[in-house]
Amino acid sequence: MAQLVFSNEEITTLLQTLQNDQSSLRMEIGGTDSKEFRDGLKATEAVIQGIIEKLERSQQGDGIR
């Protein structure tokens, strides 16, 4: 398992970037007609959401797990 160390500023920037991308991804999910493509986008969105939650926990002092 790889471990990365980020400053608080880096975590904040990464969170903002992921949240913006997640918002765009959700709009793309809503606008696509292909079920297969939509399912793939939803899987990607779930991974991004998991990363966001880990980063938010790390900002609260719980560390990243």
Biopython code that builds the backbone (N, CA, C, O; Angstrom):
import numpy as np
from Bio.PDB.StructureBuilder import StructureBuilder

atoms = [
    (1, "MET", "N", (0.848, -1.175, 0.000)),
    (1, "MET", "CA", (0.000, 0.000, 0.000)),
    (1, "MET", "C", (0.892, 1.236, 0.000)),
    (1, "MET", "O", (1.797, 1.359, 0.825)),
    (2, "ALA", "N", (0.635, 2.132, -0.913)),
    (2, "ALA", "CA", (1.390, 3.375, -0.999)),
    (2, "ALA", "C", (0.823, 4.393, -0.018)),
    (2, "ALA", "O", (-0.379, 4.430, 0.243)),
    (3, "GLN", "N", (1.703, 5.204, 0.509)),
    (3, "GLN", "CA", (1.267, 6.279, 1.390)),
    (3, "GLN", "C", (1.841, 7.586, 0.880)),
    (3, "GLN", "O", (3.007, 7.665, 0.493)),
    (4, "LEU", "N", (1.013, 8.594, 0.886)),
    (4, "LEU", "CA", (1.418, 9.925, 0.470)),
    (4, "LEU", "C", (1.216, 10.880, 1.629)),
    (4, "LEU", "O", (0.308, 10.706, 2.442)),
    (5, "VAL", "N", (2.063, 11.883, 1.699)),
    (5, "VAL", "CA", (1.943, 12.890, 2.742)),
    (5, "VAL", "C", (1.670, 14.223, 2.054)),
    (5, "VAL", "O", (2.438, 14.661, 1.198)),
    (6, "PHE", "N", (0.560, 14.863, 2.442)),
    (6, "PHE", "CA", (0.167, 16.143, 1.872)),
    (6, "PHE", "C", (0.080, 17.191, 2.963)),
    (6, "PHE", "O", (-0.264, 16.880, 4.104)),
    (7, "SER", "N", (0.387, 18.422, 2.619)),
    (7, "SER", "CA", (0.168, 19.538, 3.546)),
    (7, "SER", "C", (-1.337, 19.825, 3.578)),
    (7, "SER", "O", (-2.083, 19.361, 2.717)),
    (8, "ASN", "N", (-1.766, 20.587, 4.571)),
    (8, "ASN", "CA", (-3.184, 20.959, 4.654)),
    (8, "ASN", "C", (-3.615, 21.735, 3.414)),
    (8, "ASN", "O", (-4.729, 21.552, 2.924)),
    (9, "GLU", "N", (-2.743, 22.594, 2.908)),
    (9, "GLU", "CA", (-3.064, 23.365, 1.706)),
    (9, "GLU", "C", (-3.230, 22.445, 0.502)),
    (9, "GLU", "O", (-4.129, 22.645, -0.315)),
    (10, "GLU", "N", (-2.378, 21.450, 0.391)),
    (10, "GLU", "CA", (-2.489, 20.495, -0.716)),
    (10, "GLU", "C", (-3.774, 19.682, -0.620)),
    (10, "GLU", "O", (-4.421, 19.420, -1.634)),
    (11, "ILE", "N", (-4.145, 19.282, 0.589)),
    (11, "ILE", "CA", (-5.381, 18.521, 0.778)),
    (11, "ILE", "C", (-6.587, 19.373, 0.397)),
    (11, "ILE", "O", (-7.501, 18.897, -0.277)),
    (12, "THR", "N", (-6.587, 20.617, 0.825)),
    (12, "THR", "CA", (-7.689, 21.523, 0.504)),
    (12, "THR", "C", (-7.813, 21.707, -1.005)),
    (12, "THR", "O", (-8.917, 21.667, -1.549)),
    (13, "THR", "N", (-6.694, 21.909, -1.677)),
    (13, "THR", "CA", (-6.701, 22.085, -3.131)),
    (13, "THR", "C", (-7.170, 20.824, -3.833)),
    (13, "THR", "O", (-7.953, 20.889, -4.781)),
    (14, "LEU", "N", (-6.699, 19.690, -3.376)),
    (14, "LEU", "CA", (-7.107, 18.413, -3.971)),
    (14, "LEU", "C", (-8.604, 18.179, -3.765)),
    (14, "LEU", "O", (-9.295, 17.735, -4.682)),
    (15, "LEU", "N", (-9.099, 18.472, -2.581)),
    (15, "LEU", "CA", (-10.537, 18.332, -2.302)),
    (15, "LEU", "C", (-11.369, 19.220, -3.222)),
    (15, "LEU", "O", (-12.359, 18.768, -3.797)),
    (16, "GLN", "N", (-10.971, 20.466, -3.359)),
    (16, "GLN", "CA", (-11.713, 21.385, -4.216)),
    (16, "GLN", "C", (-11.730, 20.895, -5.656)),
    (16, "GLN", "O", (-12.759, 20.949, -6.329)),
    (17, "THR", "N", (-10.591, 20.423, -6.120)),
    (17, "THR", "CA", (-10.488, 19.923, -7.492)),
    (17, "THR", "C", (-11.372, 18.703, -7.696)),
    (17, "THR", "O", (-12.101, 18.619, -8.685)),
    (18, "LEU", "N", (-11.312, 17.763, -6.769)),
    (18, "LEU", "CA", (-12.129, 16.550, -6.878)),
    (18, "LEU", "C", (-13.626, 16.878, -6.804)),
    (18, "LEU", "O", (-14.425, 16.301, -7.541)),
    (19, "GLN", "N", (-13.997, 17.793, -5.927)),
    (19, "GLN", "CA", (-15.405, 18.158, -5.805)),
    (19, "GLN", "C", (-15.920, 18.841, -7.069)),
    (19, "GLN", "O", (-17.055, 18.604, -7.485)),
    (20, "ASN", "N", (-15.092, 19.685, -7.680)),
    (20, "ASN", "CA", (-15.487, 20.319, -8.946)),
    (20, "ASN", "C", (-15.624, 19.277, -10.047)),
    (20, "ASN", "O", (-16.586, 19.299, -10.815)),
    (21, "ASP", "N", (-14.661, 18.367, -10.122)),
    (21, "ASP", "CA", (-14.723, 17.314, -11.135)),
    (21, "ASP", "C", (-15.917, 16.397, -10.898)),
    (21, "ASP", "O", (-16.562, 15.950, -11.847)),
    (22, "GLN", "N", (-16.207, 16.120, -9.635)),
    (22, "GLN", "CA", (-17.345, 15.264, -9.303)),
    (22, "GLN", "C", (-18.647, 15.919, -9.754)),
    (22, "GLN", "O", (-19.540, 15.242, -10.262)),
    (23, "SER", "N", (-18.754, 17.213, -9.572)),
    (23, "SER", "CA", (-19.944, 17.933, -10.004)),
    (23, "SER", "C", (-20.115, 17.841, -11.524)),
    (23, "SER", "O", (-21.218, 17.603, -12.016)),
    (24, "SER", "N", (-19.035, 18.027, -12.248)),
    (24, "SER", "CA", (-19.077, 17.915, -13.712)),
    (24, "SER", "C", (-19.433, 16.499, -14.139)),
    (24, "SER", "O", (-20.186, 16.292, -15.091)),
    (25, "LEU", "N", (-18.884, 15.538, -13.428)),
    (25, "LEU", "CA", (-19.147, 14.132, -13.742)),
    (25, "LEU", "C", (-20.629, 13.806, -13.537)),
    (25, "LEU", "O", (-21.225, 13.083, -14.335)),
    (26, "ARG", "N", (-21.212, 14.334, -12.478)),
    (26, "ARG", "CA", (-22.638, 14.094, -12.225)),
    (26, "ARG", "C", (-23.508, 14.681, -13.339)),
    (26, "ARG", "O", (-24.521, 14.092, -13.717)),
    (27, "MET", "N", (-23.112, 15.826, -13.853)),
    (27, "MET", "CA", (-23.865, 16.417, -14.966)),
    (27, "MET", "C", (-23.726, 15.541, -16.209)),
    (27, "MET", "O", (-24.685, 15.360, -16.959)),
    (28, "GLU", "N", (-22.536, 15.002, -16.420)),
    (28, "GLU", "CA", (-22.324, 14.123, -17.567)),
    (28, "GLU", "C", (-23.124, 12.830, -17.423)),
    (28, "GLU", "O", (-23.668, 12.318, -18.401)),
    (29, "ILE", "N", (-23.195, 12.302, -16.191)),
    (29, "ILE", "CA", (-23.993, 11.097, -15.936)),
    (29, "ILE", "C", (-25.450, 11.346, -16.310)),
    (29, "ILE", "O", (-26.092, 10.510, -16.945)),
    (30, "GLY", "N", (-25.957, 12.498, -15.909)),
    (30, "GLY", "CA", (-27.350, 12.827, -16.189)),
    (30, "GLY", "C", (-27.629, 13.069, -17.666)),
    (30, "GLY", "O", (-28.767, 12.938, -18.115)),
    (31, "GLY", "N", (-26.600, 13.417, -18.414)),
    (31, "GLY", "CA", (-26.804, 13.759, -19.805)),
    (31, "GLY", "C", (-26.484, 12.655, -20.800)),
    (31, "GLY", "O", (-26.639, 12.840, -22.007)),
    (32, "THR", "N", (-26.034, 11.499, -20.297)),
    (32, "THR", "CA", (-25.664, 10.437, -21.231)),
    (32, "THR", "C", (-26.826, 9.471, -21.441)),
    (32, "THR", "O", (-27.603, 9.203, -20.524)),
    (33, "ASP", "N", (-26.928, 8.962, -22.646)),
    (33, "ASP", "CA", (-28.005, 8.027, -22.988)),
    (33, "ASP", "C", (-27.577, 6.569, -22.875)),
    (33, "ASP", "O", (-28.414, 5.685, -22.692)),
    (34, "SER", "N", (-26.279, 6.319, -22.982)),
    (34, "SER", "CA", (-25.777, 4.950, -22.972)),
    (34, "SER", "C", (-25.709, 4.417, -21.539)),
    (34, "SER", "O", (-25.002, 4.969, -20.696)),
    (35, "LYS", "N", (-26.443, 3.347, -21.277)),
    (35, "LYS", "CA", (-26.441, 2.755, -19.937)),
    (35, "LYS", "C", (-25.051, 2.278, -19.540)),
    (35, "LYS", "O", (-24.632, 2.475, -18.399)),
    (36, "GLU", "N", (-24.336, 1.658, -20.462)),
    (36, "GLU", "CA", (-22.992, 1.148, -20.158)),
    (36, "GLU", "C", (-22.048, 2.291, -19.797)),
    (36, "GLU", "O", (-21.291, 2.206, -18.830)),
    (37, "PHE", "N", (-22.104, 3.348, -20.579)),
    (37, "PHE", "CA", (-21.246, 4.505, -20.316)),
    (37, "PHE", "C", (-21.626, 5.152, -18.990)),
    (37, "PHE", "O", (-20.756, 5.511, -18.196)),
    (38, "ARG", "N", (-22.930, 5.299, -18.751)),
    (38, "ARG", "CA", (-23.425, 5.883, -17.496)),
    (38, "ARG", "C", (-22.977, 5.058, -16.298)),
    (38, "ARG", "O", (-22.570, 5.611, -15.277)),
    (39, "ASP", "N", (-23.050, 3.733, -16.421)),
    (39, "ASP", "CA", (-22.615, 2.856, -15.324)),
    (39, "ASP", "C", (-21.130, 3.043, -15.029)),
    (39, "ASP", "O", (-20.715, 3.046, -13.870)),
    (40, "GLY", "N", (-20.339, 3.197, -16.083)),
    (40, "GLY", "CA", (-18.906, 3.442, -15.889)),
    (40, "GLY", "C", (-18.649, 4.770, -15.206)),
    (40, "GLY", "O", (-17.789, 4.874, -14.330)),
    (41, "LEU", "N", (-19.399, 5.787, -15.610)),
    (41, "LEU", "CA", (-19.258, 7.096, -14.975)),
    (41, "LEU", "C", (-19.671, 7.043, -13.507)),
    (41, "LEU", "O", (-19.037, 7.666, -12.655)),
    (42, "LYS", "N", (-20.727, 6.304, -13.217)),
    (42, "LYS", "CA", (-21.174, 6.163, -11.826)),
    (42, "LYS", "C", (-20.120, 5.466, -10.977)),
    (42, "LYS", "O", (-19.919, 5.826, -9.817)),
    (43, "ALA", "N", (-19.446, 4.471, -11.547)),
    (43, "ALA", "CA", (-18.376, 3.772, -10.820)),
    (43, "ALA", "C", (-17.226, 4.736, -10.536)),
    (43, "ALA", "O", (-16.660, 4.733, -9.443)),
    (44, "THR", "N", (-16.888, 5.551, -11.516)),
    (44, "THR", "CA", (-15.830, 6.547, -11.320)),
    (44, "THR", "C", (-16.236, 7.556, -10.252)),
    (44, "THR", "O", (-15.420, 7.936, -9.413)),
    (45, "GLU", "N", (-17.483, 7.987, -10.280)),
    (45, "GLU", "CA", (-17.976, 8.943, -9.293)),
    (45, "GLU", "C", (-17.914, 8.359, -7.884)),
    (45, "GLU", "O", (-17.613, 9.074, -6.928)),
    (46, "ALA", "N", (-18.193, 7.079, -7.754)),
    (46, "ALA", "CA", (-18.130, 6.418, -6.445)),
    (46, "ALA", "C", (-16.694, 6.389, -5.916)),
    (46, "ALA", "O", (-16.464, 6.584, -4.722)),
    (47, "VAL", "N", (-15.746, 6.150, -6.795)),
    (47, "VAL", "CA", (-14.331, 6.159, -6.382)),
    (47, "VAL", "C", (-13.933, 7.565, -5.939)),
    (47, "VAL", "O", (-13.283, 7.734, -4.907)),
    (48, "ILE", "N", (-14.323, 8.567, -6.718)),
    (48, "ILE", "CA", (-14.010, 9.950, -6.360)),
    (48, "ILE", "C", (-14.634, 10.309, -5.013)),
    (48, "ILE", "O", (-13.993, 10.961, -4.189)),
    (49, "GLN", "N", (-15.875, 9.888, -4.784)),
    (49, "GLN", "CA", (-16.545, 10.165, -3.508)),
    (49, "GLN", "C", (-15.783, 9.528, -2.350)),
    (49, "GLN", "O", (-15.642, 10.138, -1.290)),
    (50, "GLY", "N", (-15.297, 8.319, -2.543)),
    (50, "GLY", "CA", (-14.518, 7.654, -1.499)),
    (50, "GLY", "C", (-13.235, 8.409, -1.170)),
    (50, "GLY", "O", (-12.860, 8.531, -0.004)),
    (51, "ILE", "N", (-12.567, 8.914, -2.200)),
    (51, "ILE", "CA", (-11.343, 9.692, -1.990)),
    (51, "ILE", "C", (-11.666, 10.986, -1.250)),
    (51, "ILE", "O", (-10.950, 11.372, -0.327)),
    (52, "ILE", "N", (-12.737, 11.648, -1.653)),
    (52, "ILE", "CA", (-13.153, 12.892, -0.986)),
    (52, "ILE", "C", (-13.404, 12.631, 0.498)),
    (52, "ILE", "O", (-12.963, 13.407, 1.346)),
    (53, "GLU", "N", (-14.100, 11.559, 0.814)),
    (53, "GLU", "CA", (-14.400, 11.244, 2.216)),
    (53, "GLU", "C", (-13.123, 10.989, 3.005)),
    (53, "GLU", "O", (-13.004, 11.435, 4.146)),
    (54, "LYS", "N", (-12.172, 10.283, 2.417)),
    (54, "LYS", "CA", (-10.894, 10.029, 3.102)),
    (54, "LYS", "C", (-10.138, 11.330, 3.347)),
    (54, "LYS", "O", (-9.582, 11.536, 4.426)),
    (55, "LEU", "N", (-10.118, 12.199, 2.353)),
    (55, "LEU", "CA", (-9.422, 13.477, 2.508)),
    (55, "LEU", "C", (-10.097, 14.346, 3.561)),
    (55, "LEU", "O", (-9.417, 15.013, 4.341)),
    (56, "GLU", "N", (-11.423, 14.344, 3.590)),
    (56, "GLU", "CA", (-12.142, 15.122, 4.604)),
    (56, "GLU", "C", (-11.834, 14.591, 6.002)),
    (56, "GLU", "O", (-11.647, 15.372, 6.935)),
    (57, "ARG", "N", (-11.780, 13.274, 6.149)),
    (57, "ARG", "CA", (-11.429, 12.694, 7.461)),
    (57, "ARG", "C", (-10.013, 13.084, 7.862)),
    (57, "ARG", "O", (-9.747, 13.356, 9.032)),
    (58, "SER", "N", (-9.111, 13.111, 6.894)),
    (58, "SER", "CA", (-7.725, 13.457, 7.216)),
    (58, "SER", "C", (-7.627, 14.900, 7.679)),
    (58, "SER", "O", (-6.783, 15.225, 8.515)),
    (59, "GLN", "N", (-8.471, 15.764, 7.151)),
    (59, "GLN", "CA", (-8.471, 17.169, 7.597)),
    (59, "GLN", "C", (-9.012, 17.299, 9.015)),
    (59, "GLN", "O", (-8.691, 18.257, 9.719)),
    (60, "GLN", "N", (-9.828, 16.341, 9.434)),
    (60, "GLN", "CA", (-10.395, 16.379, 10.784)),
    (60, "GLN", "C", (-9.472, 15.708, 11.798)),
    (60, "GLN", "O", (-9.807, 15.587, 12.977)),
    (61, "GLY", "N", (-8.301, 15.274, 11.321)),
    (61, "GLY", "CA", (-7.320, 14.695, 12.220)),
    (61, "GLY", "C", (-7.424, 13.202, 12.396)),
    (61, "GLY", "O", (-6.720, 12.637, 13.233)),
    (62, "ASP", "N", (-8.278, 12.539, 11.634)),
    (62, "ASP", "CA", (-8.433, 11.089, 11.752)),
    (62, "ASP", "C", (-7.412, 10.315, 10.905)),
    (62, "ASP", "O", (-7.296, 9.097, 11.034)),
    (63, "GLY", "N", (-6.686, 11.013, 10.054)),
    (63, "GLY", "CA", (-5.748, 10.342, 9.161)),
    (63, "GLY", "C", (-6.452, 9.693, 7.986)),
    (63, "GLY", "O", (-7.676, 9.566, 7.977)),
    (64, "ILE", "N", (-5.676, 9.283, 6.998)),
    (64, "ILE", "CA", (-6.241, 8.663, 5.803)),
    (64, "ILE", "C", (-6.122, 7.153, 5.942)),
    (64, "ILE", "O", (-5.051, 6.618, 6.228)),
    (65, "ARG", "N", (-7.274, 6.465, 5.727)),
    (65, "ARG", "CA", (-7.295, 5.001, 5.800)),
    (65, "ARG", "C", (-8.088, 4.478, 4.640)),
    (65, "ARG", "O", (-8.242, 3.266, 4.494)),
]
sb = StructureBuilder()
sb.init_structure("model")
sb.init_model(0)
sb.init_chain("A")
sb.init_seg("    ")
for serial, (resi, resn, name, xyz) in enumerate(atoms, 1):
    if name == "N":
        sb.init_residue(resn, " ", resi, " ")
    sb.init_atom(name, np.array(xyz, "f"), 0.0, 1.0, " ", f" {name:<3s}", serial, name[0])
structure = sb.get_structure()
